[in-house]
Amino acid sequence: MTSKIVDVKDQHFILYDMLGVDKLCEYDQFKDFSKDMFDMILNEAEKMATDVIFPTLSEGDKEGCTLKDGTVSVPKCFHQAMQKFKEGGWIGMMFPQEEGGQGLPNSVSVAASDWFYHNFAFSAYPFAAAGAAHLILTYGNETQRRKYMDKMVQGIWGGTMALTEPNAGTDLGNMTTKAIRQPDGTFKLQGTKIFITAGDNDLFENIIHPVLARIEGDPAGTKGISIFLMPKYLVNEDGTLGRRNDYEISAIEHKMGIRGSATCMISLGDNNNCYAELLGNEREGMKVMFQMMNEARLMVGLQGLSNGSIAYLHALQYTKDRIQGSSLMEFKNPNAPRVPIIQHPDVRRMLLSMKSAIDSMRGLIYFTAYCFDMEKVARDESEKDKWIGIAEVLTPIVKAYCSDVGFKVTETAMQCYGGYGFCCEYPVEQFLRDVKIASIYEGANGIQALDLIGRKLGMKKGAYFMSLLTEMGNTINKYKNLNGNTDMVADVQNAVNKLAEMGMYLASCAKQGKFLIPVNNAYPFLMMMGKVVSGWLLLWQAGVAQEKLETLAKEKGIDTNNKQALSQLCKDNKDAAFYSGKIYSARFFAKNVLPEVNAIAESIKTEDMSILDIPEESFAS
């Protein structure tokens, strides 16, 4: 294990052996790249993470952010790190080359970001800027692209996503921020925004805020919302910076985790002079913002993976180093030698549960990014629709499942340390504090579940959901005779069948007017679906790994059915050990996690309404 941030071998296995992203270079859209270039980029991402970003993790947490005279100062150590990050061109990874970016495939860009997101307090600044810039690329006019986006892609200017308000929260249709039309076609904003990640900082010369607001006179609800670009400093015609815009950073939140990330309250237009420009068309703010929100949801899922990954790898190393207790076979012998705690069954249980979770989450997030790549290179509209449809269905699962499971993995990693994990001398306690926010922001996970149940499963009359089920079925059929693991294949098949059955069941409930059953069970269903998707992806990985292992064993003259010889091969050969680990990871998940799918399904089908029937007064006496 060379890195305690990301398992390099696992990353390359999923990208190349499982997904075959190197084959994207055969298409015109990515013909300027090669596998060697992808490897070079990922190697540089590892260096950036190891040498630059990880060293700021603890210091940034301790120093935090400060607000003075209306300006936020971030941890001092972030400044040099950000300069190197900008110089590396990491902000523009997915932007077209003609727009100053690198034009990388989404899957490779996400894999590079996997190295950075363990320190989300730092990473939030450049990637919020990238998200806002991408919004301008898609919906901005040519003037706005040149005026704002170019410098954002270069890392000179930052960006945010200003949605939330004190009285609205997730209910964006209830927002009160208003836009007042001006004679020259611009607008003035008035209102308050809260919980704005990277809302202000001293890392960038200027910050461009996409802001949701309602133009005076437009209808209530989400249909009346537009989106605007609000710069921190107005930009003169020659590109230089003009006056400070009329908004104030009212406060920064003091948080449990990601303390180096400035989470701001912003008061707009106290002096009735907060300049803004319309982005896109009037009353299409939610449509525009959903692009950025969906990108952010994938990135938050990646935050869950990255925090879980670094926590797992640190815990794994600790369990190899920590000597305590004797072997299970000699526990009655007081003179037995002490052993590393990785030899204890309960520790091994925790490690394998974490490993299977990380393997499946990395597969899920990289595959979802790969779907966007395949949509770009698809030859016809039906193929494009298939890939974008699968990505649509998977996006709320990536966000909610990976953020919740990432937290669970980090919690389990802390358990591996025992009491030391709860102490600040080891980094796992910060990993735990930092990752908890992932299940809350960018749409709390209950909202993601409602999105899955209420929108995604029924899109195109269920065709997108069926496309995903078809992909699962293809994998199961391909590996149905997996050597020594046909029972595991059957477990995954049963889980996929149950998912399909529950999709039909929930649809029938809606048709019968029993819509509260899907609503009440939205989150359990999402987690159930996340487990089924994970089981499928782990089976896929196990199938690829089995083929690799058999080839390796054949080269060594070893029969893979000879467990003793295969075990010795794994001790002697790192590749064999890795492939074997993939198979055990999938098997553990199939036998220990997938059984939960049936339990959740049976629970949903009881149609129990306790959560609505219980009187509010009965929650506490």
Secondary structure per residue as TSV (DSSP state, phi and psi in degrees):
chain	resnum	aa	ss	phi	psi
A	1	M	-	360.0	108.2
A	2	T	-	-90.7	-23.6
A	3	S	-	-127.9	144.4
A	4	K	S	-107.2	24.3
A	5	I	S	-112.2	-55.2
A	6	V	S	-135.9	140.8
A	7	D	-	-77.5	104.2
A	8	V	H	-59.3	-43.2
A	9	K	H	-62.9	-39.3
A	10	D	H	-66.5	-41.6
A	11	Q	H	-59.9	-47.2
A	12	H	H	-68.1	-36.4
A	13	F	I	-60.6	-47.6
A	14	I	I	-68.8	-41.7
A	15	L	I	-66.7	-47.3
A	16	Y	I	-100.5	-50.6
A	17	D	I	-73.8	-37.1
A	18	M	I	-87.7	-57.0
A	19	L	S	-90.2	-27.0
A	20	G	-	66.5	43.1
A	21	V	G	-66.0	-20.2
A	22	D	G	-63.4	-24.2
A	23	K	G	-71.0	-15.6
A	24	L	G	-61.2	-24.9
A	25	C	G	-67.7	-11.7
A	26	E	G	-79.2	-12.2
A	27	Y	S	-94.8	152.9
A	28	D	G	-57.6	-36.4
A	29	Q	G	-62.6	-27.9
A	30	F	G	-127.2	25.7
A	31	K	T	-68.5	-17.6
A	32	D	T	-80.2	-3.7
A	33	F	-	-108.9	169.1
A	34	S	-	-149.3	167.7
A	35	K	H	-60.2	-38.5
A	36	D	H	-60.8	-38.9
A	37	M	H	-68.4	-41.2
A	38	F	H	-59.5	-44.0
A	39	D	H	-61.9	-40.7
A	40	M	H	-63.7	-42.7
A	41	I	H	-62.5	-45.4
A	42	L	H	-67.9	-33.4
A	43	N	H	-66.4	-40.1
A	44	E	H	-68.3	-35.2
A	45	A	H	-63.7	-39.2
A	46	E	H	-62.8	-43.0
A	47	K	H	-63.9	-43.0
A	48	M	H	-61.0	-43.8
A	49	A	I	-66.6	-45.5
A	50	T	I	-72.9	-44.9
A	51	D	I	-90.2	-23.8
A	52	V	I	-118.5	-51.3
A	53	I	I	-83.6	-47.8
A	54	F	G	-59.3	-39.9
A	55	P	G	-60.9	-18.1
A	56	T	G	-91.1	-3.9
A	57	L	H	-60.5	-56.9
A	58	S	H	-71.5	-43.5
A	59	E	H	-63.0	-42.3
A	60	G	H	-63.4	-36.4
A	61	D	H	-66.4	-41.9
A	62	K	H	-70.5	-40.5
A	63	E	H	-79.6	-42.1
A	64	G	-	66.3	-163.2
A	65	C	-	-113.4	152.8
A	66	T	E	-130.0	148.0
A	67	L	E	-115.7	120.7
A	68	K	E	-143.7	128.7
A	69	D	T	54.2	38.4
A	70	G	T	79.4	7.3
A	71	T	E	-127.5	139.0
A	72	V	E	-94.0	133.3
A	73	S	E	-107.3	129.0
A	74	V	-	-91.8	171.5
A	75	P	-	-52.8	137.9
A	76	K	T	-57.9	-36.7
A	77	C	H	-66.1	-18.2
A	78	F	H	-70.5	-24.4
A	79	H	H	-66.8	-50.8
A	80	Q	H	-65.7	-38.8
A	81	A	H	-62.6	-41.4
A	82	M	H	-67.2	-36.3
A	83	Q	H	-61.9	-43.1
A	84	K	H	-68.7	-34.4
A	85	F	H	-64.8	-43.1
A	86	K	H	-64.0	-44.6
A	87	E	H	-61.4	-30.7
A	88	G	T	-76.9	-8.9
A	89	G	T	72.2	22.2
A	90	W	G	-70.3	-26.5
A	91	I	G	-65.8	-32.7
A	92	G	G	-97.6	22.2
A	93	M	T	-52.6	-46.8
A	94	M	T	-96.8	-0.2
A	95	F	S	-77.8	145.4
A	96	P	-	-56.8	147.4
A	97	Q	G	-61.7	-33.9
A	98	E	G	-70.9	-11.7
A	99	E	G	-105.9	15.6
A	100	G	T	91.9	5.4
A	101	G	S	-99.7	-171.1
A	102	Q	-	-95.3	-19.7
A	103	G	-	69.6	28.4
A	104	L	-	-68.8	152.4
A	105	P	-	-59.9	148.9
A	106	N	H	-55.9	-41.3
A	107	S	H	-63.5	-39.7
A	108	V	H	-73.4	-38.1
A	109	S	H	-62.4	-43.8
A	110	V	H	-63.7	-40.1
A	111	A	H	-63.5	-39.6
A	112	A	H	-64.5	-42.2
A	113	S	H	-65.7	-26.1
A	114	D	H	-55.2	-30.6
A	115	W	T	-73.8	-25.9
A	116	F	T	-95.8	-26.9
A	117	Y	G	-78.6	-4.3
A	118	H	G	-63.0	-26.3
A	119	N	G	-112.5	73.3
A	120	F	H	-70.9	-24.0
A	121	A	H	-58.1	-39.4
A	122	F	H	-79.5	-48.0
A	123	S	H	-65.4	-24.0
A	124	A	H	-58.9	-33.6
A	125	Y	H	-66.4	-55.9
A	126	P	H	-69.5	-32.5
A	127	F	H	-82.8	-23.2
A	128	A	H	-66.7	-38.3
A	129	A	H	-63.5	-42.6
A	130	A	H	-64.2	-40.4
A	131	G	H	-64.0	-43.5
A	132	A	H	-66.1	-39.1
A	133	A	H	-65.5	-37.8
A	134	H	H	-66.0	-32.7
A	135	L	H	-63.0	-42.8
A	136	I	H	-67.7	-37.6
A	137	L	H	-58.9	-41.9
A	138	T	H	-80.1	-41.7
A	139	Y	H	-114.8	-12.2
A	140	G	-	-78.7	158.5
A	141	N	-	-84.0	173.9
A	142	E	H	-59.7	-39.2
A	143	T	H	-61.8	-44.1
A	144	Q	H	-67.2	-35.7
A	145	R	I	-62.5	-47.6
A	146	R	I	-72.4	-35.4
A	147	K	I	-71.2	-40.6
A	148	Y	I	-116.2	-51.5
A	149	M	I	-63.7	-41.3
A	150	D	H	-54.4	-46.6
A	151	K	H	-75.6	-23.0
A	152	M	H	-71.4	-42.2
A	153	V	H	-64.0	-35.2
A	154	Q	T	-74.9	-12.5
A	155	G	T	86.0	10.2
A	156	I	S	-79.8	-39.0
A	157	W	E	-114.6	151.0
A	158	G	E	-101.3	-173.5
A	159	G	E	-161.5	166.5
A	160	T	-	-141.6	-165.2
A	161	M	-	-144.0	102.5
A	162	A	B	-102.0	93.9
A	163	L	-	-112.9	-55.4
A	164	T	-	-70.9	143.9
A	165	E	-	-129.3	158.4
A	166	P	T	-56.4	-42.7
A	167	N	T	-95.5	-6.4
A	168	A	T	-103.8	-45.3
A	169	G	T	59.1	-127.3
A	170	T	T	-71.6	-23.3
A	171	D	-	-79.4	76.5
A	172	L	G	-63.7	-26.2
A	173	G	G	-64.9	-15.4
A	174	N	G	-95.4	7.6
A	175	M	-	-66.7	152.9
A	176	T	-	-116.1	-6.3
A	177	T	-	-59.2	129.2
A	178	K	E	-117.3	153.1
A	179	A	E	-115.8	126.5
A	180	I	E	-105.2	118.7
A	181	R	E	-67.7	137.2
A	182	Q	-	-109.1	156.8
A	183	P	T	-57.1	-29.6
A	184	D	T	-87.5	6.1
A	185	G	S	93.5	-8.3
A	186	T	-	-85.9	-176.8
A	187	F	E	-137.1	159.0
A	188	K	E	-116.6	134.5
A	189	L	E	-103.2	146.4
A	190	Q	E	-140.9	130.9
A	191	G	E	154.9	-168.3
A	192	T	E	-135.6	134.4
A	193	K	E	-120.1	141.5
A	194	I	E	-127.6	165.2
A	195	F	E	55.6	42.3
A	196	I	E	-91.3	106.8
A	197	T	E	-64.1	132.3
A	198	A	T	59.5	29.3
A	199	G	-	-59.7	-25.6
A	200	D	S	-157.9	154.2
A	201	N	-	-171.2	169.3
A	202	D	S	-109.8	26.9
A	203	L	S	-90.6	-25.8
A	204	F	S	-121.3	151.3
A	205	E	S	-69.5	-30.6
A	206	N	E	-147.9	158.0
A	207	I	E	-131.9	130.8
A	208	I	E	-108.1	118.8
A	209	H	E	-103.3	114.4
A	210	P	E	-73.2	122.7
A	211	V	E	-123.1	130.0
A	212	L	E	-83.7	132.8
A	213	A	E	-157.0	167.2
A	214	R	E	-113.0	123.7
A	215	I	E	-65.8	136.2
A	216	E	T	-51.2	127.6
A	217	G	T	95.1	-12.8
A	218	D	-	-77.0	156.1
A	219	P	-	-65.4	157.8
A	220	A	S	-70.5	169.0
A	221	G	S	81.8	-177.8
A	222	T	G	-68.0	-25.1
A	223	K	G	-66.2	-20.6
A	224	G	G	-97.3	9.2
A	225	I	E	-93.0	136.7
A	226	S	E	-117.9	173.2
A	227	I	E	-128.2	143.3
A	228	F	E	-133.0	154.8
A	229	L	E	-100.9	120.8
A	230	M	E	-120.4	104.6
A	231	P	E	-79.7	149.8
A	232	K	S	-66.3	-45.1
A	233	Y	E	-118.6	132.1
A	234	L	E	-62.7	150.6
A	235	V	E	-109.9	124.7
A	236	N	-	-73.2	166.1
A	237	E	T	-59.8	-29.8
A	238	D	T	-87.6	6.0
A	239	G	S	90.5	-6.9
A	240	T	-	-77.1	164.9
A	241	L	E	-87.8	137.7
A	242	G	E	-102.6	-140.9
A	243	R	E	-70.0	158.1
A	244	R	E	-70.3	131.1
A	245	N	-	-67.7	159.0
A	246	D	S	-85.8	71.6
A	247	Y	E	-144.9	153.5
A	248	E	E	-121.2	141.5
A	249	I	E	-82.8	101.4
A	250	S	E	-73.6	-33.1
A	251	A	E	-166.7	159.4
A	252	I	E	-119.1	141.8
A	253	E	-	-77.2	143.1
A	254	H	-	-101.8	108.9
A	255	K	-	-109.1	164.3
A	256	M	S	-65.9	-38.7
A	257	G	S	-141.9	-172.3
A	258	I	-	33.0	52.7
A	259	R	T	-69.7	-20.4
A	260	G	T	-79.6	-7.6
A	261	S	S	-93.0	126.8
A	262	A	-	-81.6	108.7
A	263	T	E	-99.7	111.9
A	264	C	E	-113.2	150.1
A	265	M	E	-99.7	131.3
A	266	I	E	-124.0	126.3
A	267	S	E	-102.1	120.2
A	268	L	E	-101.4	130.8
A	269	G	-	70.7	35.5
A	270	D	T	-60.7	-26.9
A	271	N	T	-107.6	17.5
A	272	N	S	58.2	37.1
A	273	N	-	-144.3	38.0
A	274	C	-	-91.3	102.2
A	275	Y	E	-72.7	140.8
A	276	A	E	-155.0	156.0
A	277	E	E	-120.1	141.3
A	278	L	E	-65.8	135.0
A	279	L	-	-109.0	119.9
A	280	G	S	76.2	-150.6
A	281	N	S	-96.5	155.2
A	282	E	T	-62.6	144.9
A	283	R	T	62.9	22.4
A	284	E	-	-120.4	26.5
A	285	G	H	-61.6	-40.4
A	286	M	H	-69.1	-38.2
A	287	K	H	-60.6	-44.4
A	288	V	H	-67.2	-47.0
A	289	M	H	-66.7	-28.0
A	290	F	H	-61.7	-30.0
A	291	Q	H	-60.1	-49.3
A	292	M	H	-68.4	-36.8
A	293	M	H	-65.3	-41.3
A	294	N	H	-65.5	-41.1
A	295	E	H	-60.6	-43.7
A	296	A	H	-64.4	-36.6
A	297	R	H	-65.5	-37.4
A	298	L	H	-65.5	-39.4
A	299	M	H	-69.4	-34.1
A	300	V	H	-69.1	-38.1
A	301	G	H	-59.5	-40.1
A	302	L	H	-64.8	-33.9
A	303	Q	H	-60.4	-42.7
A	304	G	H	-61.4	-44.3
A	305	L	H	-62.8	-49.2
A	306	S	H	-64.5	-41.1
A	307	N	H	-67.0	-41.3
A	308	G	H	-63.4	-40.0
A	309	S	H	-62.7	-49.5
A	310	I	H	-67.8	-34.7
A	311	A	H	-66.6	-44.1
A	312	Y	H	-62.4	-47.4
A	313	L	H	-66.8	-35.5
A	314	H	H	-67.3	-42.3
A	315	A	H	-65.3	-39.8
A	316	L	H	-58.8	-46.1
A	317	Q	H	-63.9	-39.8
A	318	Y	H	-62.2	-42.5
A	319	T	H	-68.7	-22.3
A	320	K	H	-79.8	-27.4
A	321	D	H	-93.4	-30.6
A	322	R	-	-76.7	117.1
A	323	I	E	-97.0	122.6
A	324	Q	E	-167.0	130.2
A	325	G	E	78.1	169.9
A	326	S	E	-107.6	170.5
A	327	S	-	-59.3	148.2
A	328	L	G	-56.9	-33.5
A	329	M	G	-73.7	-14.1
A	330	E	G	-125.9	26.1
A	331	F	T	-65.3	-21.3
A	332	K	T	-85.7	-7.7
A	333	N	-	-94.4	108.0
A	334	P	T	-67.2	-16.4
A	335	N	T	-100.1	5.8
A	336	A	S	-65.1	145.4
A	337	P	-	-64.5	146.3
A	338	R	E	-74.2	149.9
A	339	V	E	-129.2	159.1
A	340	P	E	-60.9	144.0
A	341	I	G	-69.3	-11.1
A	342	I	G	-64.3	-16.4
A	343	Q	G	-82.8	-9.8
A	344	H	S	-83.2	134.6
A	345	P	H	-54.6	-42.6
A	346	D	H	-68.8	-33.5
A	347	V	H	-67.7	-41.0
A	348	R	H	-64.0	-35.5
A	349	R	H	-60.6	-46.5
A	350	M	H	-64.0	-42.1
A	351	L	H	-64.2	-43.3
A	352	L	H	-71.6	-32.4
A	353	S	H	-65.5	-39.9
A	354	M	H	-67.9	-44.3
A	355	K	H	-59.9	-46.7
A	356	S	H	-64.2	-35.8
A	357	A	H	-66.5	-45.4
A	358	I	H	-65.1	-44.4
A	359	D	H	-57.8	-43.2
A	360	S	H	-73.8	-40.1
A	361	M	H	-65.7	-41.0
A	362	R	H	-64.2	-41.2
A	363	G	H	-61.1	-42.6
A	364	L	H	-65.2	-48.2
A	365	I	H	-70.4	-44.1
A	366	Y	H	-64.8	-39.5
A	367	F	H	-64.2	-41.9
A	368	T	H	-62.8	-42.3
A	369	A	H	-62.9	-38.9
A	370	Y	H	-63.5	-33.4
A	371	C	H	-59.7	-41.0
A	372	F	H	-65.1	-36.3
A	373	D	H	-65.1	-43.6
A	374	M	H	-66.6	-31.4
A	375	E	H	-64.0	-36.0
A	376	K	H	-68.7	-37.3
A	377	V	H	-96.8	-5.8
A	378	A	-	-57.8	143.6
A	379	R	S	-81.7	-27.5
A	380	D	S	-136.5	168.6
A	381	E	H	-67.1	-35.6
A	382	S	H	-66.2	-37.6
A	383	E	H	-68.6	-41.5
A	384	K	H	-59.2	-45.3
A	385	D	H	-63.4	-37.3
A	386	K	H	-61.4	-49.4
A	387	W	H	-70.1	-40.8
A	388	I	H	-69.0	-31.4
A	389	G	H	-65.6	-43.8
A	390	I	H	-62.7	-41.7
A	391	A	H	-63.0	-39.2
A	392	E	H	-59.4	-46.4
A	393	V	H	-66.1	-37.6
A	394	L	H	-79.9	-22.1
A	395	T	H	-56.9	-50.4
A	396	P	H	-64.2	-26.8
A	397	I	H	-72.4	-42.6
A	398	V	H	-55.8	-48.0
A	399	K	H	-66.5	-53.4
A	400	A	H	-79.1	-49.8
A	401	Y	H	-64.1	-46.9
A	402	C	H	-70.1	-32.4
A	403	S	H	-71.9	-39.9
A	404	D	H	-71.2	-44.1
A	405	V	H	-69.9	-34.7
A	406	G	H	-60.5	-40.6
A	407	F	H	-64.4	-43.0
A	408	K	H	-62.5	-40.9
A	409	V	H	-61.2	-44.4
A	410	T	H	-65.1	-39.5
A	411	E	H	-61.4	-42.6
A	412	T	H	-66.4	-37.2
A	413	A	H	-60.3	-42.1
A	414	M	H	-60.6	-38.9
A	415	Q	H	-62.0	-34.1
A	416	C	H	-63.3	-29.4
A	417	Y	H	-78.7	-16.1
A	418	G	G	67.1	-145.1
A	419	G	G	-60.4	-30.4
A	420	Y	G	-64.3	-30.1
A	421	G	G	-63.4	-27.9
A	422	F	G	-82.9	-6.3
A	423	C	S	-101.2	151.0
A	424	C	T	-72.5	-10.0
A	425	E	T	-70.1	-17.7
A	426	Y	S	-112.3	146.1
A	427	P	T	-76.8	-8.9
A	428	V	H	-64.2	-29.2
A	429	E	H	-66.5	-33.5
A	430	Q	H	-74.0	-38.1
A	431	F	H	-54.9	-42.2
A	432	L	H	-66.6	-44.9
A	433	R	H	-64.1	-40.0
A	434	D	H	-69.8	-36.2
A	435	V	H	-82.6	-17.5
A	436	K	G	-61.0	-33.7
A	437	I	G	-62.9	-23.3
A	438	A	G	-60.7	-30.5
A	439	S	G	-81.2	-7.9
A	440	I	T	-104.0	-50.5
A	441	Y	S	-86.8	173.1
A	442	E	S	58.2	37.1
A	443	G	S	92.3	103.1
A	444	A	-	-52.6	155.0
A	445	N	H	-62.7	-26.1
A	446	G	H	-64.5	-34.5
A	447	I	H	-69.0	-39.4
A	448	Q	H	-60.3	-38.8
A	449	A	H	-65.3	-40.6
A	450	L	H	-65.8	-36.3
A	451	D	H	-62.8	-43.1
A	452	L	I	-63.1	-49.0
A	453	I	I	-70.7	-45.7
A	454	G	I	-83.2	-23.9
A	455	R	I	-124.7	-54.7
A	456	K	I	-68.8	-42.3
A	457	L	T	-64.0	-31.0
A	458	G	T	-95.5	0.6
A	459	M	G	-62.4	138.1
A	460	K	G	52.9	40.8
A	461	K	G	56.3	37.8
A	462	G	G	85.4	3.1
A	463	A	H	-65.3	-36.6
A	464	Y	H	-66.1	-42.6
A	465	F	H	-61.6	-41.3
A	466	M	H	-65.9	-34.4
A	467	S	H	-62.1	-40.5
A	468	L	H	-65.5	-45.0
A	469	L	H	-60.3	-37.2
A	470	T	H	-64.1	-43.0
A	471	E	H	-60.4	-40.8
A	472	M	H	-62.3	-45.8
A	473	G	H	-61.7	-37.5
A	474	N	H	-62.8	-41.7
A	475	T	H	-65.0	-45.1
A	476	I	H	-61.2	-42.1
A	477	N	H	-65.4	-38.4
A	478	K	H	-65.5	-37.4
A	479	Y	T	-111.3	25.4
A	480	K	T	-64.5	-23.0
A	481	N	T	-106.4	32.9
A	482	L	-	-56.1	121.1
A	483	N	T	-55.4	117.9
A	484	G	T	76.5	1.9
A	485	N	-	-137.2	28.9
A	486	T	H	-63.7	-28.9
A	487	D	H	-66.4	-34.2
A	488	M	H	-67.1	-40.2
A	489	V	H	-60.5	-41.9
A	490	A	H	-63.2	-37.5
A	491	D	H	-61.3	-43.4
A	492	V	H	-68.2	-41.5
A	493	Q	H	-59.3	-44.5
A	494	N	H	-62.2	-39.4
A	495	A	H	-66.6	-41.4
A	496	V	H	-65.0	-41.0
A	497	N	H	-60.3	-41.2
A	498	K	H	-66.1	-37.9
A	499	L	H	-62.7	-46.2
A	500	A	H	-61.2	-42.4
A	501	E	H	-61.6	-43.0
A	502	M	H	-71.2	-32.1
A	503	G	H	-61.2	-43.9
A	504	M	H	-66.9	-39.0
A	505	Y	H	-62.8	-46.2
A	506	L	H	-66.4	-36.5
A	507	A	H	-64.0	-39.2
A	508	S	H	-67.7	-35.5
A	509	C	H	-60.6	-43.4
A	510	A	H	-63.5	-41.4
A	511	K	H	-66.2	-30.7
A	512	Q	T	-84.7	3.3
A	513	G	T	83.2	6.6
A	514	K	-	-95.4	54.0
A	515	F	T	-68.3	-19.8
A	516	L	H	-69.1	-21.9
A	517	I	H	-66.8	-50.5
A	518	P	H	-61.3	-39.7
A	519	V	H	-64.2	-47.2
A	520	N	H	-62.7	-30.2
A	521	N	T	-108.6	18.1
A	522	A	H	-59.9	-48.6
A	523	Y	H	-67.7	-46.9
A	524	P	H	-56.5	-38.6
A	525	F	H	-65.7	-43.1
A	526	L	H	-58.9	-44.8
A	527	M	H	-67.0	-35.9
A	528	M	H	-61.2	-46.8
A	529	M	H	-64.4	-38.0
A	530	G	H	-59.8	-38.7
A	531	K	H	-67.4	-41.7
A	532	V	H	-65.0	-46.1
A	533	V	H	-60.3	-40.3
A	534	S	H	-64.6	-42.2
A	535	G	H	-60.5	-41.5
A	536	W	H	-62.0	-47.4
A	537	L	H	-66.6	-35.2
A	538	L	H	-69.4	-37.1
A	539	L	H	-63.2	-42.7
A	540	W	H	-56.9	-48.1
A	541	Q	H	-63.7	-40.7
A	542	A	H	-64.7	-38.4
A	543	G	H	-63.0	-44.7
A	544	V	H	-64.2	-43.3
A	545	A	H	-65.1	-37.9
A	546	Q	H	-61.8	-42.6
A	547	E	H	-62.9	-42.3
A	548	K	H	-65.2	-41.5
A	549	L	H	-66.6	-41.4
A	550	E	H	-64.8	-39.8
A	551	T	H	-63.1	-43.5
A	552	L	H	-65.0	-44.1
A	553	A	H	-64.0	-38.8
A	554	K	H	-63.3	-39.7
A	555	E	H	-62.5	-30.9
A	556	K	T	-92.6	0.0
A	557	G	T	72.6	32.1
A	558	I	-	-113.8	135.5
A	559	D	-	-83.0	122.5
A	560	T	T	-67.4	-14.2
A	561	N	T	-81.4	-11.2
A	562	N	-	-87.5	94.8
A	563	K	H	-61.0	-37.9
A	564	Q	H	-66.2	-44.2
A	565	A	H	-67.1	-38.3
A	566	L	H	-67.0	-38.7
A	567	S	H	-62.7	-40.0
A	568	Q	H	-67.5	-36.8
A	569	L	H	-61.6	-39.7
A	570	C	H	-66.1	-31.2
A	571	K	H	-71.5	-31.5
A	572	D	H	-94.0	-21.3
A	573	N	-	-129.7	118.8
A	574	K	H	-65.0	-36.3
A	575	D	H	-64.2	-44.1
A	576	A	H	-62.5	-41.2
A	577	A	H	-62.5	-41.1
A	578	F	H	-63.8	-49.6
A	579	Y	H	-63.1	-40.4
A	580	S	H	-62.1	-38.7
A	581	G	H	-62.0	-36.2
A	582	K	H	-63.1	-41.3
A	583	I	H	-68.5	-44.0
A	584	Y	H	-66.3	-35.5
A	585	S	H	-60.8	-46.5
A	586	A	H	-65.3	-41.1
A	587	R	H	-65.9	-43.0
A	588	F	H	-58.8	-45.2
A	589	F	H	-63.8	-43.4
A	590	A	H	-63.1	-37.3
A	591	K	H	-89.7	-23.5
A	592	N	H	-114.9	-19.6
A	593	V	T	-113.6	-45.8
A	594	L	T	-58.1	-29.9
A	595	P	H	-57.5	-22.6
A	596	E	H	-66.7	-22.5
A	597	V	H	-61.2	-47.1
A	598	N	H	-62.7	-38.9
A	599	A	H	-64.4	-43.1
A	600	I	H	-64.5	-43.0
A	601	A	H	-60.2	-44.9
A	602	E	H	-65.7	-36.0
A	603	S	H	-63.5	-44.4
A	604	I	H	-62.6	-40.5
A	605	K	H	-72.6	-10.4
A	606	T	T	-68.7	-19.1
A	607	E	T	57.9	32.0
A	608	D	-	-67.0	134.6
A	609	M	-	-114.7	25.0
A	610	S	H	-56.7	-37.3
A	611	I	H	-67.4	-22.6
A	612	L	H	-97.8	-29.6
A	613	D	H	-76.0	-30.3
A	614	I	S	-64.8	128.3
A	615	P	-	-62.9	144.2
A	616	E	G	-57.1	-33.0
A	617	E	G	-68.7	-15.6
A	618	S	G	-89.0	-4.9
A	619	F	G	-70.1	-27.4
A	620	A	-	-155.5	147.5
A	621	S	-	-81.5	360.0
